Amino acid sequence: MIIEHRTFRLAADADEAAFLAADRRVQAEVAPFQHGFIRRTTARGPDGRWLVETLWFRDVDATAAADEQSAAVDALHECVDPASVDVVRWSTLD
């Protein structure tokens, strides 16, 4: 199993409500339909950074999903500062 740990900040001109709406759309319309998807959750840190933690069956599934194109994904990306994005994938030991 793969744990994808994605942290980022919102873009300077991003509206938090718009980001949360876009995130809900990705959660409902995109993520569950990706091959190898297990679970996804979003969290906000006290320093203004955000975290999206996604579980995948295999790394190839996570890689394929990163290329997903849709209106929901585009709306989410518009809210995120691309220079702040950091993605790390971890392989579980069990």
VMD Tcl script that builds the backbone (N, CA, C; Angstrom):
set m [mol new atoms 282]
animate dup $m
set s [atomselect $m all]
$s set {name element resname resid chain x y z} {
  {N N MET 1 A 0.848 -1.168 0.000}
  {CA C MET 1 A 0.000 0.000 0.000}
  {C C MET 1 A 0.900 1.241 0.000}
  {N N ILE 2 A 0.417 2.313 -0.627}
  {CA C ILE 2 A 1.144 3.574 -0.717}
  {C C ILE 2 A 0.378 4.651 0.048}
  {N N ILE 3 A 1.095 5.409 0.850}
  {CA C ILE 3 A 0.542 6.580 1.520}
  {C C ILE 3 A 1.133 7.795 0.827}
  {N N GLU 4 A 0.270 8.576 0.196}
  {CA C GLU 4 A 0.730 9.798 -0.472}
  {C C GLU 4 A 0.443 10.982 0.443}
  {N N HIS 5 A 1.498 11.699 0.777}
  {CA C HIS 5 A 1.454 12.825 1.713}
  {C C HIS 5 A 1.724 14.094 0.894}
  {N N ARG 6 A 0.687 14.909 0.679}
  {CA C ARG 6 A 0.811 16.113 -0.162}
  {C C ARG 6 A 0.530 17.340 0.705}
  {N N THR 7 A 1.519 18.223 0.846}
  {CA C THR 7 A 1.324 19.460 1.593}
  {C C THR 7 A 1.428 20.644 0.631}
  {N N PHE 8 A 0.762 21.740 1.005}
  {CA C PHE 8 A 0.752 22.926 0.151}
  {C C PHE 8 A 0.143 24.100 0.909}
  {N N ARG 9 A 0.267 25.267 0.306}
  {CA C ARG 9 A -0.413 26.471 0.783}
  {C C ARG 9 A -1.397 26.906 -0.299}
  {N N LEU 10 A -2.415 27.597 0.116}
  {CA C LEU 10 A -3.338 28.147 -0.856}
  {C C LEU 10 A -2.657 29.305 -1.590}
  {N N ALA 11 A -3.067 29.531 -2.828}
  {CA C ALA 11 A -2.561 30.665 -3.602}
  {C C ALA 11 A -2.954 31.960 -2.887}
  {N N ALA 12 A -2.167 32.998 -3.088}
  {CA C ALA 12 A -2.391 34.271 -2.393}
  {C C ALA 12 A -3.797 34.823 -2.636}
  {N N ASP 13 A -4.329 34.620 -3.833}
  {CA C ASP 13 A -5.647 35.156 -4.154}
  {C C ASP 13 A -6.775 34.127 -4.007}
  {N N ALA 14 A -6.455 32.982 -3.436}
  {CA C ALA 14 A -7.448 31.903 -3.319}
  {C C ALA 14 A -8.415 32.183 -2.174}
  {N N ASP 15 A -9.647 31.852 -2.411}
  {CA C ASP 15 A -10.687 31.930 -1.394}
  {C C ASP 15 A -10.793 30.556 -0.733}
  {N N GLU 16 A -10.690 30.523 0.593}
  {CA C GLU 16 A -10.722 29.240 1.296}
  {C C GLU 16 A -12.017 28.473 1.047}
  {N N ALA 17 A -13.134 29.162 0.987}
  {CA C ALA 17 A -14.411 28.489 0.725}
  {C C ALA 17 A -14.415 27.849 -0.661}
  {N N ALA 18 A -13.824 28.537 -1.641}
  {CA C ALA 18 A -13.731 27.982 -2.998}
  {C C ALA 18 A -12.827 26.758 -3.002}
  {N N PHE 19 A -11.730 26.816 -2.258}
  {CA C PHE 19 A -10.843 25.662 -2.157}
  {C C PHE 19 A -11.578 24.475 -1.542}
  {N N LEU 20 A -12.277 24.705 -0.444}
  {CA C LEU 20 A -12.984 23.609 0.229}
  {C C LEU 20 A -14.056 23.005 -0.671}
  {N N ALA 21 A -14.742 23.848 -1.441}
  {CA C ALA 21 A -15.743 23.339 -2.386}
  {C C ALA 21 A -15.080 22.502 -3.469}
  {N N ALA 22 A -13.954 22.969 -3.991}
  {CA C ALA 22 A -13.226 22.214 -5.016}
  {C C ALA 22 A -12.707 20.899 -4.446}
  {N N ASP 23 A -12.225 20.931 -3.214}
  {CA C ASP 23 A -11.729 19.718 -2.572}
  {C C ASP 23 A -12.851 18.692 -2.395}
  {N N ARG 24 A -14.031 19.155 -2.004}
  {CA C ARG 24 A -15.180 18.251 -1.861}
  {C C ARG 24 A -15.546 17.631 -3.205}
  {N N ARG 25 A -15.460 18.432 -4.268}
  {CA C ARG 25 A -15.758 17.902 -5.612}
  {C C ARG 25 A -14.768 16.804 -5.991}
  {N N VAL 26 A -13.483 17.046 -5.751}
  {CA C VAL 26 A -12.477 16.020 -6.059}
  {C C VAL 26 A -12.756 14.771 -5.231}
  {N N GLN 27 A -13.092 14.962 -3.976}
  {CA C GLN 27 A -13.373 13.833 -3.081}
  {C C GLN 27 A -14.567 13.007 -3.571}
  {N N ALA 28 A -15.573 13.669 -4.118}
  {CA C ALA 28 A -16.799 12.970 -4.531}
  {C C ALA 28 A -16.797 12.533 -5.991}
  {N N GLU 29 A -16.214 13.356 -6.863}
  {CA C GLU 29 A -16.343 13.130 -8.302}
  {C C GLU 29 A -15.127 12.486 -8.965}
  {N N VAL 30 A -13.969 12.581 -8.330}
  {CA C VAL 30 A -12.740 12.128 -8.994}
  {C C VAL 30 A -12.049 10.994 -8.235}
  {N N ALA 31 A -11.639 11.260 -7.013}
  {CA C ALA 31 A -10.812 10.309 -6.265}
  {C C ALA 31 A -11.393 8.895 -6.195}
  {N N PRO 32 A -12.667 8.718 -5.847}
  {CA C PRO 32 A -13.179 7.352 -5.690}
  {C C PRO 32 A -13.183 6.528 -6.973}
  {N N PHE 33 A -13.042 7.194 -8.110}
  {CA C PHE 33 A -13.105 6.503 -9.391}
  {C C PHE 33 A -11.721 6.232 -9.991}
  {N N GLN 34 A -10.665 6.584 -9.245}
  {CA C GLN 34 A -9.305 6.336 -9.700}
  {C C GLN 34 A -8.920 4.894 -9.383}
  {N N HIS 35 A -8.279 4.252 -10.344}
  {CA C HIS 35 A -7.833 2.869 -10.140}
  {C C HIS 35 A -6.866 2.819 -8.951}
  {N N GLY 36 A -7.094 1.909 -8.024}
  {CA C GLY 36 A -6.209 1.716 -6.885}
  {C C GLY 36 A -6.444 2.652 -5.720}
  {N N PHE 37 A -7.449 3.498 -5.808}
  {CA C PHE 37 A -7.754 4.435 -4.727}
  {C C PHE 37 A -8.338 3.692 -3.535}
  {N N ILE 38 A -7.871 4.059 -2.334}
  {CA C ILE 38 A -8.407 3.477 -1.102}
  {C C ILE 38 A -9.137 4.534 -0.270}
  {N N ARG 39 A -8.435 5.613 0.058}
  {CA C ARG 39 A -9.011 6.633 0.945}
  {C C ARG 39 A -8.264 7.940 0.768}
  {N N ARG 40 A -8.955 9.064 1.023}
  {CA C ARG 40 A -8.349 10.391 0.910}
  {C C ARG 40 A -8.943 11.279 1.986}
  {N N THR 41 A -8.103 12.105 2.614}
  {CA C THR 41 A -8.592 13.070 3.598}
  {C C THR 41 A -7.778 14.348 3.500}
  {N N THR 42 A -8.405 15.457 3.850}
  {CA C THR 42 A -7.767 16.771 3.797}
  {C C THR 42 A -7.740 17.358 5.194}
  {N N ALA 43 A -6.625 18.051 5.525}
  {CA C ALA 43 A -6.487 18.664 6.840}
  {C C ALA 43 A -5.770 20.008 6.705}
  {N N ARG 44 A -6.039 20.874 7.654}
  {CA C ARG 44 A -5.392 22.192 7.693}
  {C C ARG 44 A -4.507 22.248 8.925}
  {N N GLY 45 A -3.284 22.736 8.743}
  {CA C GLY 45 A -2.358 22.871 9.857}
  {C C GLY 45 A -2.438 24.245 10.495}
  {N N PRO 46 A -1.888 24.387 11.690}
  {CA C PRO 46 A -1.953 25.664 12.399}
  {C C PRO 46 A -1.117 26.757 11.740}
  {N N ASP 47 A -0.202 26.370 10.851}
  {CA C ASP 47 A 0.674 27.351 10.198}
  {C C ASP 47 A 0.161 27.782 8.827}
  {N N GLY 48 A -1.057 27.371 8.458}
  {CA C GLY 48 A -1.627 27.755 7.180}
  {C C GLY 48 A -1.363 26.774 6.055}
  {N N ARG 49 A -0.570 25.740 6.325}
  {CA C ARG 49 A -0.360 24.709 5.303}
  {C C ARG 49 A -1.523 23.740 5.340}
  {N N TRP 50 A -1.711 23.083 4.203}
  {CA C TRP 50 A -2.756 22.078 4.054}
  {C C TRP 50 A -2.107 20.743 3.755}
  {N N LEU 51 A -2.831 19.683 4.067}
  {CA C LEU 51 A -2.362 18.312 3.828}
  {C C LEU 51 A -3.481 17.523 3.173}
  {N N VAL 52 A -3.144 16.820 2.105}
  {CA C VAL 52 A -4.054 15.820 1.552}
  {C C VAL 52 A -3.317 14.496 1.649}
  {N N GLU 53 A -3.876 13.579 2.390}
  {CA C GLU 53 A -3.307 12.254 2.602}
  {C C GLU 53 A -4.173 11.265 1.825}
  {N N THR 54 A -3.548 10.528 0.901}
  {CA C THR 54 A -4.294 9.589 0.077}
  {C C THR 54 A -3.640 8.219 0.168}
  {N N LEU 55 A -4.472 7.195 0.307}
  {CA C LEU 55 A -3.992 5.814 0.319}
  {C C LEU 55 A -4.285 5.179 -1.028}
  {N N TRP 56 A -3.267 4.496 -1.569}
  {CA C TRP 56 A -3.361 3.817 -2.858}
  {C C TRP 56 A -2.900 2.380 -2.688}
  {N N PHE 57 A -3.381 1.497 -3.558}
  {CA C PHE 57 A -2.905 0.123 -3.522}
  {C C PHE 57 A -1.461 0.031 -3.998}
  {N N ARG 58 A -1.125 0.778 -5.077}
  {CA C ARG 58 A 0.229 0.691 -5.641}
  {C C ARG 58 A 0.715 2.080 -6.064}
  {N N ASP 59 A 2.015 2.240 -6.153}
  {CA C ASP 59 A 2.602 3.505 -6.583}
  {C C ASP 59 A 2.159 3.861 -7.995}
  {N N VAL 60 A 2.043 2.877 -8.861}
  {CA C VAL 60 A 1.623 3.146 -10.239}
  {C C VAL 60 A 0.220 3.752 -10.264}
  {N N ASP 61 A -0.640 3.379 -9.322}
  {CA C ASP 61 A -1.981 3.960 -9.232}
  {C C ASP 61 A -1.902 5.445 -8.864}
  {N N ALA 62 A -1.066 5.773 -7.883}
  {CA C ALA 62 A -0.895 7.165 -7.462}
  {C C ALA 62 A -0.314 7.999 -8.597}
  {N N THR 63 A 0.638 7.446 -9.304}
  {CA C THR 63 A 1.264 8.158 -10.424}
  {C C THR 63 A 0.248 8.434 -11.526}
  {N N ALA 64 A -0.553 7.451 -11.863}
  {CA C ALA 64 A -1.569 7.629 -12.906}
  {C C ALA 64 A -2.598 8.679 -12.489}
  {N N ALA 65 A -3.003 8.672 -11.241}
  {CA C ALA 65 A -4.006 9.618 -10.763}
  {C C ALA 65 A -3.482 11.055 -10.776}
  {N N ALA 66 A -2.181 11.232 -10.625}
  {CA C ALA 66 A -1.602 12.573 -10.623}
  {C C ALA 66 A -1.787 13.273 -11.969}
  {N N ASP 67 A -2.010 12.498 -13.016}
  {CA C ASP 67 A -2.214 13.062 -14.355}
  {C C ASP 67 A -3.683 13.273 -14.696}
  {N N GLU 68 A -4.568 13.024 -13.744}
  {CA C GLU 68 A -6.015 13.142 -13.988}
  {C C GLU 68 A -6.381 14.567 -14.393}
  {N N GLN 69 A -7.168 14.687 -15.424}
  {CA C GLN 69 A -7.650 15.977 -15.922}
  {C C GLN 69 A -9.172 16.014 -15.757}
  {N N SER 70 A -9.676 17.007 -15.069}
  {CA C SER 70 A -11.120 17.188 -14.942}
  {C C SER 70 A -11.377 18.607 -14.450}
  {N N ALA 71 A -12.598 19.057 -14.589}
  {CA C ALA 71 A -12.969 20.392 -14.115}
  {C C ALA 71 A -12.784 20.503 -12.603}
  {N N ALA 72 A -13.091 19.430 -11.879}
  {CA C ALA 72 A -12.939 19.447 -10.416}
  {C C ALA 72 A -11.469 19.584 -10.026}
  {N N VAL 73 A -10.602 18.838 -10.684}
  {CA C VAL 73 A -9.160 18.906 -10.396}
  {C C VAL 73 A -8.622 20.283 -10.773}
  {N N ASP 74 A -9.044 20.809 -11.926}
  {CA C ASP 74 A -8.598 22.142 -12.347}
  {C C ASP 74 A -8.996 23.206 -11.329}
  {N N ALA 75 A -10.221 23.135 -10.819}
  {CA C ALA 75 A -10.687 24.104 -9.821}
  {C C ALA 75 A -9.855 24.017 -8.548}
  {N N LEU 76 A -9.476 22.804 -8.156}
  {CA C LEU 76 A -8.639 22.626 -6.976}
  {C C LEU 76 A -7.255 23.225 -7.209}
  {N N HIS 77 A -6.667 22.925 -8.360}
  {CA C HIS 77 A -5.322 23.432 -8.664}
  {C C HIS 77 A -5.281 24.962 -8.717}
  {N N GLU 78 A -6.363 25.586 -9.153}
  {CA C GLU 78 A -6.419 27.047 -9.209}
  {C C GLU 78 A -6.309 27.679 -7.821}
  {N N CYS 79 A -6.654 26.943 -6.797}
  {CA C CYS 79 A -6.621 27.456 -5.421}
  {C C CYS 79 A -5.280 27.239 -4.722}
  {N N VAL 80 A -4.409 26.447 -5.316}
  {CA C VAL 80 A -3.165 26.033 -4.658}
  {C C VAL 80 A -1.973 26.797 -5.222}
  {N N ASP 81 A -1.068 27.196 -4.351}
  {CA C ASP 81 A 0.194 27.809 -4.769}
  {C C ASP 81 A 1.109 26.687 -5.254}
  {N N PRO 82 A 1.365 26.589 -6.562}
  {CA C PRO 82 A 2.138 25.455 -7.078}
  {C C PRO 82 A 3.563 25.387 -6.530}
  {N N ALA 83 A 4.141 26.516 -6.173}
  {CA C ALA 83 A 5.505 26.520 -5.639}
  {C C ALA 83 A 5.577 25.916 -4.239}
  {N N SER 84 A 4.437 25.808 -3.570}
  {CA C SER 84 A 4.427 25.296 -2.195}
  {C C SER 84 A 4.138 23.801 -2.108}
  {N N VAL 85 A 3.831 23.172 -3.227}
  {CA C VAL 85 A 3.409 21.765 -3.209}
  {C C VAL 85 A 4.603 20.850 -2.961}
  {N N ASP 86 A 4.429 19.939 -2.010}
  {CA C ASP 86 A 5.436 18.921 -1.709}
  {C C ASP 86 A 4.711 17.580 -1.604}
  {N N VAL 87 A 5.148 16.605 -2.391}
  {CA C VAL 87 A 4.516 15.287 -2.396}
  {C C VAL 87 A 5.557 14.235 -2.039}
  {N N VAL 88 A 5.209 13.399 -1.067}
  {CA C VAL 88 A 6.056 12.280 -0.675}
  {C C VAL 88 A 5.179 11.047 -0.630}
  {N N ARG 89 A 5.668 9.960 -1.198}
  {CA C ARG 89 A 4.932 8.681 -1.153}
  {C C ARG 89 A 5.719 7.703 -0.293}
  {N N TRP 90 A 4.982 7.027 0.564}
  {CA C TRP 90 A 5.543 6.063 1.500}
  {C C TRP 90 A 4.964 4.690 1.190}
  {N N SER 91 A 5.790 3.673 1.259}
  {CA C SER 91 A 5.339 2.284 1.102}
  {C C SER 91 A 5.160 1.679 2.475}
  {N N THR 92 A 3.978 1.129 2.723}
  {CA C THR 92 A 3.739 0.502 4.023}
  {C C THR 92 A 4.505 -0.808 4.114}
  {N N LEU 93 A 4.721 -1.244 5.316}
  {CA C LEU 93 A 5.504 -2.460 5.552}
  {C C LEU 93 A 4.631 -3.681 5.824}
  {N N ASP 94 A 3.329 -3.488 5.862}
  {CA C ASP 94 A 2.460 -4.634 6.153}
  {C C ASP 94 A 1.784 -5.154 4.916}
}
mol reanalyze $m
mol bondsrecalc $m
mol representation Tube
mol addrep $m
